[in-house]
Every structure is written in structure tokens, then in C-alpha cells.
Amino acid sequence: MKKWITFDLDGTLMQNPFVSYVFPEIERRILLENEKLKNIVGHLVAEHETRLKDGRTAAAYDWDDIVLHYLKTNSLQLFINVEEILRGFCVEPNIYLLEDTVFEVLSELKQSGFSLAVVTNGFTKYQLPVMNALKLTDHFDLIVTPEEVGLAKPDQRVYDSVLKQGEIIAHVGDRIDHDVISANAVGVRSIWIYRRMPDWMKELSPAERRGLSEMQELVLEKFAKEMKKRVTKLSKEAIPQDVICSLSELPSMLRG
């Protein structure tokens, strides 16, 4: 039976160009058509959030369709191909790996006998060009995306295609609402990567960090930010089983 480690992509392994480059370019093109429109990116994000609230988790990450909806709503005779725009920005420094040791860690995990999968909320047409440009693709045995499975994290069914091929030992991600909650829901070891933890906490081992009240406060703060509302208490599903400050901590943890 294969033993899998699954990874989120954006904020975990790599930086994509959406916020800094793709969205501004979409806004620029729309303003050339109608300079009176305001807060264009805000409206696109609002449509994304509406789809999430309506349970259309896969459609919430189809930015081509979201942009098309905006264009139709505002009676704009304009064609915008988000995938094409993204491909134009798939060069460094617009995109980059979040740690210098990414390849080394992934290779070490594979040498230890693990199969590696990506479980991302980004559509293949947006993620694969970035992964290819960063030479990430060949490190993974499987890539799971919303348009292929019809849903997105935190829906726990996103892991079904991986579970059919073996056991998931751990899922690694940077978000509480998407990664930690979904992993905990299927009984998979949830590993939250949080690179901004205080230096004194980084000096502790992941096992030593587990019971810290200060760590719980960091999780609560991050979760509230993701939920965009005040959160006073963490549910059991939102508590990561382990917290790492760097991917380099993974191999020894998972071998143990």
C-alpha cells in the first residue's frame, strides 16, 4: 500500500502571481474599456466568496468564469483569458519557491518511500504553468484540483482520489480553514506550516510546540483572519496536530 504525503501549493510550496500581477492586469484591461468602474478586484473576490457560501466550492476558484460573470454583469464587450494572462507572468521574480530547500525536502521524502501528491484549490490551468516554470511538477505523483474532483478544500472528499491509492500519512498546508480542517476531518495528520512564528518558538521541536498556549493563540489569530470574523475559541477540527516553521522539519518528523 502506498503511503502518501499531500501538500497544498500556494503559501505552502510556492508563490503564484495572482495577487500582485494577474488581478492588476485584469483590472487594467477592464478600465481601458470603462474607466468609471470602481473596486474591480474587490467585486471579483466578492463573487468568489459568494460561490463559497453557496457551496459551489469548485466554481469559486474558476477565475475565468468569475471574470466572465463580471464582464456580463457590467455589459462589457470584452474577452479576458485569465489563464493566458497568468502564463505571461510565470517567470521569476513574479513566481518563486517559498524555501530554497523545497526540492531537497521533496526528494528526501520520496527516498524515504513516500508518494507525494498536491491537493490544491487552484485549477490545473492556473497551477500547472506555475509548477512547470518552477520545476515542481515532476516531484509529484498526483495533482488533485477542483475542476477534476468537482469540489475544493475544506470539503474532505478532495482526498478521495488519493485515498483510493493508499494511505495518507500527513497533509501539509498553510491555512487552518482549508488544510487543517479538511485533513482532520478525514483522520489525516494535519501539519500547519507557519513561517512567521516567533524565533524562540522556532528553536523548539514540533513536538515541544504542540501544547503551547502561545501556539493556540497563533492558530486562533490565523483562523480568525481567514474567516474574516472574530473567533474566540477553536473547534477540535481547527487545531493542527503539528506546526512547522520550515519544510526542512518534515523528513525527520515523518520518518519518526
C-alpha positions, 0 to 999 in steps of 0.5 A: 500500500502506498503511503502518501504525503499531500501538500497544498501549493500556494503559501505552502510550496510556492508563490503564484502571481495572482495577487500582485500581477494577474488581478492588476492586469485584469483590472487594467484591461477592464478600465481601458474599456470603462474607466468609471468602474470602481473596486474591480478586484474587490467585486471579483473576490466578492463573487468568489466568496459568494460561490463559497457560501453557496457551496459551489466550492469548485466554481469559486476558484474558476477565475475565468468564469468569475471574470466572465460573470463580471464582464456580463454583469457590467455589459462589457464587450470584452474577452479576458483569458485569465489563464493566458494572462497568468502564463505571461507572468510565470517567470521569476521574480513574479513566481518563486519557491517559498524555501530554497530547500523545497526540492531537497525536502521533496526528494528526501521524502520520496527516498524515504518511500513516500508518494507525494501528491498536491491537493490544491484549490487552484485549477490545473490551468492556473497551477500547472504553468506555475509548477512547470516554470518552477520545476515542481511538477515532476516531484509529484505523483498526483495533482488533485484540483477542483475542476477534476474532483468537482469540489475544493478544500475544506470539503474532505472528499478532495482526498478521495482520489488519493485515498483510493491509492493508499494511505495518507500519512500527513497533509501539509498546508498553510491555512487552518480553514482549508488544510487543517480542517479538511485533513482532520476531518478525514483522520489525516495528520494535519501539519500547519506550516507557519513561517512567521512564528516567533524565533524562540518558538522556532528553536523548539521541536514540533513536538515541544510546540504542540501544547503551547498556549502561545501556539493556540493563540497563533492558530486562533489569530490565523483562523480568525483572519481567514474567516474574516470574523472574530473567533474566540475559541477553536473547534477540535477540527481547527487545531493542527496536530503539528506546526512547522516553521520550515519544510526542512522539519518534515523528513525527520518528523515523518520518518519518526 
